[in-house]
Amino acid sequence: MNEYVSIIGGGLAGCEAAWQLACREIPVVLFEMRPHRFSPAHESEHLAELVCSNSLRSNQIHSAVGLLKEEMRRLDSLIMSVADNTAVPAGKALAVDRNRFALAVTSAVNEHPLIELRREEVTSLDATGGKLVIIAGGPLSSRALTDELRAITGGNLSFYDAIAPVVATDSLDADKVYRKSRWDDDSPGDYLNCPFSKKEYERFYEALISAQTVPLKSFEQVKYFEGCLPIEVMAGRGEGTLRFGPMKPVGLAHPVTGEVPYAVVQLRAENVEGSMYNLVGFQTKLTYGEQKRVFRLIPGLEKAEFIRLGSIHRNTFLCSPLLLDDTLQLVSKPGFFVTGQLSGVEGYVESAAMGLLSGLYTAMYMRGQKPVPPPRDTAMGSLVYHLTTSDPRHFQPSNVNFGLFPALNKKLPRKERGTFRSQQALNSLENWKVEARY
């Protein structure tokens, strides 16, 4: 085989990257450690095994994830083609027969003459023989791979994510929420504050400690850091714990009335535009339905639109804003690309989308072209922007959502925004395909 690209990991991202390269007549060696070594979650030796849900979420183009799927289809995605062909009835969502799906992806990869599948574990990134290397080990990467990544990245590697909910700014009650940073009476402040009376706090607390949580998967066995406990775990230590922890009101007197609330939930900007805010310290294992019910008891959040809901689960990912450039290449190790969930995206579709981009980027490099990232107003471009420009101090994985997109340049009713963004994104994608010589 002539010069080739090595891909480590036969999950959604790795298979998609391999397909994109092979379809551009660039040889690929795809490494998959199964069946010789299994992760705690995998059960079969098939590629692209879906270890949790069989749903790829909404298929409606006016949703962010539906738009991402359509962008991938327009870029000849293997994963989307197989998903469409193995779909099962799921209303407005796209769900698949997981066994048929994995078998079909495995067959497509095995049958492509330019993809060589090697069933072996990679213990050294420099030993794969590829001119370029795509690292797509996934959230349950092997110990050897994560040890090497830890060494390369200077320890900027996380082993579970603790994600707090994110709300749309324009869905907050501006009459209840006020802006202020703790102990800062001289500037407008960087945080939005949701003040509680004693009665409101007691009601919220009782709802929180009685809310249903998501059980841990057998392979997760999360050992929480004391400084990053689920909000419901902290609440379980006693009614006053939150008031002396993430909900402490000291230094947050109301800038107009001077009143000090009984408790406060602080919201921190999630993006530069300030179009969405996260609930500081509210990482949680509550079910999605319970999060909406309980957190809408927070004053000012009664009608909150949740762009992202909280979670804590086993995950391995890089602090990408510190480590990756906008082609998902390691800044400290040129020629090595990180993709899929390792790069800091969340979700099946998002992982496959980053794999698709990694395949395109490395294909461009192999052809002597300079890679051109997709426009920011596309779903894929917004994910890359999140990975590479977020504040590294607070970086957490994200799925695709319209809060990651640039602010709209005109006012539209909420129900029309998704359709407008999707049309805009697909137009930009088509222009990008020409510019990038797709």
Secondary structure, 3 states (H helix, E strand, C coil): CCCCEEEECCCHHHHHHHHHHHCCCCCEEEECCCCCCCCCCCCCCCCCCCCCCCEEEECCCCCHHHHHHHHHHHCCCHHHHHHHHCEECCCCEEEECHHHHHHHHHHHHHHCCCEEEECCCCCCHHHCCCCEEEECCCCCCCHHHHHHHHHHHCCCEEEEEEECCEEEHHHCCCCCCEECCCCCCCCCCCEEEEEECHHHHHHHHHHHHCCCECCCCCCCCCCCCHHHCCHHHHHCCCCCCHHHCCCCCCCCCCCCCCCCCCEEEEEEECCCCCCEEEECCCCCCECHHHHHHHHCCCCCCCCCCEEECCEEEEEEEECHHHHECCCCEECCCCCEEECHHHHCECCHHHHHHHHHHHHHHHHHHHCCCCCCCCCCCCHHHHHHHHHHHCCHHHCCCECCCHHHCCCCCCCCCHHHHHHHHHHHHHHHHHHHHHHCCC
